[in-house]
Amino acid sequence: MVARRPGRTPDAAAIRAVIVFAAAVSAAVGAFAEVQTTAEVSVSAAMVHVGDSVSFSSTEEGRVTLQAAASRDVKALLEADVSMTPGGSPDFSLSLPRAYVKVRFPWFRLTVGKTRLSWGSGFLFDAGDAIFGHLPPLADLSAADLRDRTAWLVSPYVAIGDFSFIEGVYLPFMPVLPSPVPVAAPPLVSVDSVSVGARAVLGWPGFTLEAGYLYDGERNLYKPFLSLQASLYFELYGAAGISIPDDAASWDDMKNSLELSCGLFRTFDLEDRGSLSVRAEAGFVPMGEWEEAVGGLPSASLGYGASAFVEAAYSPVDTVSLSARSILSPVDASGVGMLGVSWIIYQGLTLSGNAFFMFGDTDDVYGWGRDGDIGVTAGMRFAF
């Protein structure tokens, strides 16, 4: 298997390139269509238990989004983020989460640029996501979308019915985790390292079947997957995926990569005009460890064989939301939880607060008594 390529972080040249690219796209789109601009500013502060004391940190973030439609058949979006971390090194970062053009032709649609394709099914665990992986890197349990990574891609889409379609994807390079050290990126991408794949989605009223395949050129992996969704009393969904090395000769060469996920979701409309949403998900690595390791984490690189996620959100009115989330490690009975509240106090202005905590032994996946085992955050977000 090919070694994983380190992620790329923006240096000065990259930041200048992003700014130039943003200006060029804005000018080109603005010449042919009315551009809708939205912006969002958020400020948050956190207090976290570290050692025998309490540490404080703050973050300021901004996002600008430009949307344009030259016609009903051509749409474009450009999204830029800046994050300020006082005292950090560096103390700010600039990123381009999305920058794409979507074109609708008579027989198919085409998306080109940086965006997200949601393969498989799952809010946190998704064994069918051959592009971004079974479990995304999780930095903020309070985020509205826990699977929001994007990648540069070209994707054709062909509708084959009211609920069915075929979608292909070409990725010059697979999305990877950011590297703490800037890595020089080659100006060209070898044809041997590109990734290509496709999926077919067949839908019927109340039921959806999805099957797909991705060749990961950077790691020489073949990644088929299968996903099912059913709308009964609950929205039920599940997925299975596996990564097959290029030199695999038997089941023993690929069984360790088998991943499974399943979940359910439902929103209840309450008599007092409020709503209650509940979600539960589980992720499985069948060849992982199924017994608690003695004196620390499991030695196997696969980790424990099961993880779980539960969530409940109650909104008594449209402007107030109370939520609770938890990620669990059932094998060693540990986990991390979060309690949150948000209030839209004025149009566009949202106040929020969260408390998070760990439970379990100090040598478990999560544990009380270690750095970061409890903390609180407070913030505000203004969109205009």
Secondary structure per residue as TSV (DSSP state, phi and psi in degrees):
chain	resnum	aa	ss	phi	psi
A	1	M	-	360.0	137.5
A	2	V	-	-70.9	139.7
A	3	A	-	-65.8	147.8
A	4	R	-	-71.1	130.2
A	5	R	-	-74.6	134.0
A	6	P	-	-60.7	149.0
A	7	G	-	-70.1	164.2
A	8	R	-	-107.1	131.2
A	9	T	-	-113.6	148.4
A	10	P	-	-72.4	124.4
A	11	D	-	-98.1	-169.7
A	12	A	H	-61.4	-42.1
A	13	A	H	-63.7	-39.6
A	14	A	H	-65.8	-40.3
A	15	I	H	-63.0	-43.2
A	16	R	H	-62.3	-39.2
A	17	A	H	-63.5	-40.3
A	18	V	H	-62.3	-45.3
A	19	I	H	-63.0	-44.6
A	20	V	H	-62.7	-42.9
A	21	F	H	-62.4	-44.3
A	22	A	H	-60.8	-43.7
A	23	A	H	-65.0	-41.2
A	24	A	H	-64.4	-45.2
A	25	V	H	-65.0	-42.6
A	26	S	H	-59.8	-44.5
A	27	A	H	-66.0	-42.3
A	28	A	H	-66.2	-44.8
A	29	V	H	-68.6	-41.3
A	30	G	H	-64.2	-23.4
A	31	A	H	-71.0	-23.0
A	32	F	H	-119.1	-9.4
A	33	A	S	-153.8	157.7
A	34	E	-	-73.9	129.6
A	35	V	E	-99.7	127.8
A	36	Q	E	-98.1	122.0
A	37	T	E	-109.5	129.6
A	38	T	E	-128.1	150.5
A	39	A	E	-137.6	154.3
A	40	E	E	-143.6	131.0
A	41	V	E	-123.9	132.0
A	42	S	E	-135.4	143.4
A	43	V	E	-131.3	132.9
A	44	S	E	-141.1	153.6
A	45	A	E	-132.5	146.7
A	46	A	E	-135.7	143.5
A	47	M	E	-121.5	125.5
A	48	V	E	-130.6	140.2
A	49	H	E	-76.4	121.6
A	50	V	E	-134.6	117.3
A	51	G	T	62.8	-126.5
A	52	D	T	-101.9	13.4
A	53	S	E	-135.5	-178.3
A	54	V	E	-117.1	130.0
A	55	S	E	-105.9	152.4
A	56	F	E	-122.3	142.1
A	57	S	E	-147.3	160.1
A	58	S	E	-142.6	153.8
A	59	T	E	-141.0	136.5
A	60	E	E	-119.7	130.2
A	61	E	E	-131.4	147.6
A	62	G	E	-137.5	147.5
A	63	R	E	-139.5	133.0
A	64	V	E	-119.9	130.2
A	65	T	E	-124.2	127.5
A	66	L	E	-112.1	124.8
A	67	Q	E	-123.9	141.2
A	68	A	E	-148.2	149.9
A	69	A	E	-134.5	103.8
A	70	A	E	-65.1	-29.5
A	71	S	E	-161.3	-179.1
A	72	R	T	-68.2	-11.7
A	73	D	T	-105.0	-8.9
A	74	V	E	-131.7	122.2
A	75	K	E	-133.8	150.7
A	76	A	E	-141.6	152.7
A	77	L	E	-145.4	138.1
A	78	L	E	-132.4	126.9
A	79	E	E	-130.3	126.5
A	80	A	E	-126.0	137.7
A	81	D	E	-119.9	143.5
A	82	V	E	-131.9	134.6
A	83	S	E	-125.9	126.9
A	84	M	E	-108.4	128.3
A	85	T	-	-126.1	94.0
A	86	P	T	-55.9	130.7
A	87	G	T	87.3	-6.3
A	88	G	-	-80.3	176.6
A	89	S	S	-138.8	101.3
A	90	P	S	-75.0	172.0
A	91	D	S	-90.6	5.0
A	92	F	E	-151.4	159.2
A	93	S	E	-142.1	147.5
A	94	L	E	-121.7	133.8
A	95	S	E	-142.3	162.5
A	96	L	E	-124.5	84.9
A	97	P	E	-63.4	-37.3
A	98	R	E	-142.4	138.3
A	99	A	E	-161.0	98.9
A	100	Y	E	-147.9	162.3
A	101	V	E	-125.0	134.2
A	102	K	E	-117.2	128.9
A	103	V	E	-125.2	132.2
A	104	R	E	-105.6	114.4
A	105	F	-	-94.9	171.1
A	106	P	S	-57.5	-34.0
A	107	W	S	-114.4	-8.8
A	108	F	-	-160.4	169.1
A	109	R	E	-117.4	149.8
A	110	L	E	-132.0	131.1
A	111	T	E	-116.6	129.2
A	112	V	E	-132.2	128.5
A	113	G	E	134.3	-155.5
A	114	K	E	-104.9	117.9
A	115	T	E	-160.9	-166.7
A	116	R	-	-122.7	136.1
A	117	L	-	-109.1	127.1
A	118	S	-	-97.2	90.3
A	119	W	-	-90.1	149.0
A	120	G	S	76.5	-154.9
A	121	S	-	-153.4	134.6
A	122	G	-	155.5	143.5
A	123	F	S	-85.0	-39.5
A	124	L	S	-120.6	-56.4
A	125	F	-	-90.4	132.2
A	126	D	-	-151.5	94.2
A	127	A	T	-68.7	-14.3
A	128	G	T	-91.9	1.0
A	129	D	-	-86.4	89.2
A	130	A	T	-73.3	-15.6
A	131	I	T	-88.7	-52.2
A	132	F	T	-104.0	-5.4
A	133	G	-	98.6	163.3
A	134	H	S	-63.2	-46.5
A	135	L	S	-128.4	117.2
A	136	P	-	-74.8	159.2
A	137	P	-	-63.0	127.2
A	138	L	-	-112.9	107.7
A	139	A	S	-101.8	-22.5
A	140	D	-	-143.2	106.0
A	141	L	T	-68.6	-16.4
A	142	S	T	-90.1	-0.4
A	143	A	-	-62.2	145.2
A	144	A	S	-64.9	-35.4
A	145	D	-	-125.6	113.8
A	146	L	S	-82.6	-10.3
A	147	R	-	-124.5	88.3
A	148	D	-	-131.2	19.8
A	149	R	-	-72.8	150.0
A	150	T	-	-126.8	169.1
A	151	A	E	-152.7	154.8
A	152	W	E	-74.8	130.6
A	153	L	E	-160.5	166.3
A	154	V	E	-126.7	127.0
A	155	S	E	-138.6	113.3
A	156	P	E	-87.0	148.4
A	157	Y	E	-135.2	126.7
A	158	V	E	-125.0	118.8
A	159	A	E	-78.6	134.7
A	160	I	-	-123.1	16.6
A	161	G	S	165.9	179.7
A	162	D	S	-63.9	-33.9
A	163	F	S	-123.9	13.6
A	164	S	-	-129.9	148.9
A	165	F	E	-162.2	165.4
A	166	I	E	-121.6	134.0
A	167	E	E	-132.9	131.8
A	168	G	E	-109.9	166.1
A	169	V	E	-150.2	140.9
A	170	Y	E	-125.7	124.6
A	171	L	E	-120.8	117.3
A	172	P	S	-58.4	-36.3
A	173	F	S	-151.3	149.0
A	174	M	-	-73.7	147.6
A	175	P	-	-66.0	137.7
A	176	V	-	-133.2	166.4
A	177	L	-	-69.2	146.2
A	178	P	-	-61.3	146.5
A	179	S	-	-98.6	138.5
A	180	P	S	-69.4	-15.3
A	181	V	S	-114.5	127.4
A	182	P	-	-56.0	133.7
A	183	V	-	-119.5	129.3
A	184	A	-	-67.3	126.1
A	185	A	-	-94.9	137.3
A	186	P	-	-66.2	146.9
A	187	P	S	-69.2	-22.6
A	188	L	S	-126.3	153.9
A	189	V	-	-108.9	125.0
A	190	S	-	-62.3	140.5
A	191	V	G	-62.1	-24.6
A	192	D	G	-72.9	-16.4
A	193	S	G	-106.0	-0.3
A	194	V	-	-73.9	160.3
A	195	S	E	-120.3	138.3
A	196	V	E	-137.6	152.8
A	197	G	E	-171.0	-179.8
A	198	A	E	-159.7	157.6
A	199	R	E	-140.5	153.0
A	200	A	E	-122.2	131.1
A	201	V	E	-118.2	121.0
A	202	L	E	-113.1	121.7
A	203	G	E	-120.8	141.5
A	204	W	E	-129.9	161.9
A	205	P	T	-54.6	115.9
A	206	G	T	85.7	2.4
A	207	F	E	-152.2	138.5
A	208	T	E	-138.1	133.1
A	209	L	E	-118.6	130.6
A	210	E	E	-130.3	132.2
A	211	A	E	-136.2	141.5
A	212	G	E	-159.0	178.1
A	213	Y	E	-154.1	140.5
A	214	L	E	-136.2	131.7
A	215	Y	E	-96.0	117.2
A	216	D	E	-90.2	98.5
A	217	G	T	-68.9	-28.2
A	218	E	T	-70.3	-30.5
A	219	R	T	-115.5	4.0
A	220	N	T	53.8	53.6
A	221	L	E	-122.5	140.0
A	222	Y	E	-103.4	123.9
A	223	K	E	-126.1	84.8
A	224	P	E	-80.5	155.1
A	225	F	E	-153.0	162.7
A	226	L	E	-140.5	138.1
A	227	S	E	-138.4	142.3
A	228	L	E	-129.4	142.7
A	229	Q	E	-137.2	140.6
A	230	A	E	-141.7	135.2
A	231	S	E	-103.9	97.5
A	232	L	S	-113.4	-136.1
A	233	Y	S	-64.2	-39.9
A	234	F	S	-107.0	156.9
A	235	E	E	-79.7	112.7
A	236	L	E	-105.8	142.1
A	237	Y	E	-153.4	153.3
A	238	G	E	-158.3	159.1
A	239	A	E	-152.6	155.5
A	240	A	E	-139.9	138.4
A	241	G	E	-148.2	156.4
A	242	I	-	-147.8	149.1
A	243	S	-	-113.4	116.3
A	244	I	E	-103.7	116.1
A	245	P	E	-62.1	153.0
A	246	D	T	-60.4	-30.8
A	247	D	T	-102.2	18.4
A	248	A	-	-66.4	131.8
A	249	A	-	-115.3	-15.2
A	250	S	S	-152.8	173.2
A	251	W	G	-60.3	-32.9
A	252	D	G	-62.5	-24.9
A	253	D	G	-81.3	-10.8
A	254	M	T	-129.8	-11.8
A	255	K	G	-64.1	-29.3
A	256	N	G	-64.5	-21.9
A	257	S	G	-91.7	-1.1
A	258	L	-	-64.7	129.8
A	259	E	E	-132.2	141.4
A	260	L	E	-129.6	149.5
A	261	S	E	-149.7	153.0
A	262	C	E	-154.8	161.4
A	263	G	E	-171.2	170.8
A	264	L	E	-143.8	153.9
A	265	F	E	-152.6	144.1
A	266	R	E	-159.8	143.9
A	267	T	E	-111.0	126.0
A	268	F	E	-102.9	129.6
A	269	D	E	-88.5	119.6
A	270	L	-	-90.2	161.7
A	271	E	T	-67.1	-26.5
A	272	D	T	-86.6	18.0
A	273	R	S	74.2	4.6
A	274	G	-	-85.4	-179.7
A	275	S	E	-140.7	151.3
A	276	L	E	-131.6	123.5
A	277	S	E	-112.4	136.2
A	278	V	E	-129.4	145.0
A	279	R	E	-146.6	141.6
A	280	A	E	-140.9	134.0
A	281	E	E	-137.3	156.6
A	282	A	E	-141.2	143.4
A	283	G	E	-122.9	139.2
A	284	F	E	-129.8	139.4
A	285	V	-	-120.3	94.0
A	286	P	T	-53.9	-31.6
A	287	M	T	-91.9	7.7
A	288	G	S	-76.9	-175.7
A	289	E	B	-80.2	133.5
A	290	W	-	-114.5	6.4
A	291	E	S	-125.6	143.0
A	292	E	-	-64.3	131.4
A	293	A	-	-70.0	145.4
A	294	V	T	-91.6	122.2
A	295	G	T	78.5	22.2
A	296	G	S	152.2	-167.3
A	297	L	S	-76.2	159.6
A	298	P	-	-60.4	143.0
A	299	S	S	-74.5	-25.5
A	300	A	S	-68.2	141.9
A	301	S	T	-66.6	-19.3
A	302	L	T	-76.6	-16.8
A	303	G	-	73.4	-161.7
A	304	Y	B	-73.2	156.8
A	305	G	S	-82.2	-8.4
A	306	A	E	-143.4	143.6
A	307	S	E	-140.5	157.5
A	308	A	E	-141.5	157.1
A	309	F	E	-140.4	131.5
A	310	V	E	-130.4	148.2
A	311	E	E	-151.0	140.8
A	312	A	E	-139.3	136.7
A	313	A	E	-135.9	127.5
A	314	Y	E	-119.3	129.0
A	315	S	E	-122.0	100.5
A	316	P	E	-66.9	-32.0
A	317	V	E	-139.1	171.7
A	318	D	T	-65.0	-22.9
A	319	T	T	-98.9	-4.4
A	320	V	E	-127.0	136.9
A	321	S	E	-138.8	131.8
A	322	L	E	-113.8	132.8
A	323	S	E	-138.4	155.6
A	324	A	E	-141.3	133.0
A	325	R	E	-136.6	152.2
A	326	S	E	-154.1	138.7
A	327	I	E	-107.4	128.5
A	328	L	E	-118.8	146.3
A	329	S	E	-113.7	92.3
A	330	P	T	-62.9	-30.8
A	331	V	T	-64.7	-42.2
A	332	D	T	-107.0	11.7
A	333	A	T	54.6	47.8
A	334	S	E	-126.0	168.5
A	335	G	E	-177.0	175.1
A	336	V	E	-131.0	135.4
A	337	G	E	-124.8	161.5
A	338	M	E	-144.3	135.4
A	339	L	E	-116.5	130.4
A	340	G	E	-137.8	156.1
A	341	V	E	-141.0	141.2
A	342	S	E	-136.5	146.0
A	343	W	E	-142.3	119.5
A	344	I	E	-82.6	95.2
A	345	I	E	-78.6	-38.1
A	346	Y	E	-134.9	168.2
A	347	Q	T	-59.8	120.7
A	348	G	T	87.6	-12.6
A	349	L	E	-109.5	120.8
A	350	T	E	-121.6	128.7
A	351	L	E	-100.4	143.1
A	352	S	E	-144.5	153.8
A	353	G	E	-147.7	143.3
A	354	N	E	-140.7	145.6
A	355	A	E	-125.2	132.9
A	356	F	E	-129.2	154.7
A	357	F	E	-157.6	154.1
A	358	M	E	-110.3	155.8
A	359	F	E	-141.4	150.9
A	360	G	S	126.3	178.9
A	361	D	-	-78.1	161.1
A	362	T	T	-64.9	-22.1
A	363	D	T	-101.6	13.6
A	364	D	S	-86.4	178.3
A	365	V	S	-57.2	-44.6
A	366	Y	S	-123.9	151.0
A	367	G	-	-164.3	144.8
A	368	W	T	-77.0	142.9
A	369	G	T	98.2	3.8
A	370	R	S	-110.4	169.0
A	371	D	T	-59.4	135.1
A	372	G	T	80.2	17.2
A	373	D	S	-76.7	-13.4
A	374	I	E	-154.4	147.6
A	375	G	E	-173.7	169.4
A	376	V	E	-136.7	151.0
A	377	T	E	-134.1	151.6
A	378	A	E	-142.8	142.5
A	379	G	E	-163.4	175.1
A	380	M	E	-139.3	151.7
A	381	R	E	-136.1	133.1
A	382	F	E	-124.9	124.6
A	383	A	E	-114.2	135.3
A	384	F	-	-149.0	360.0
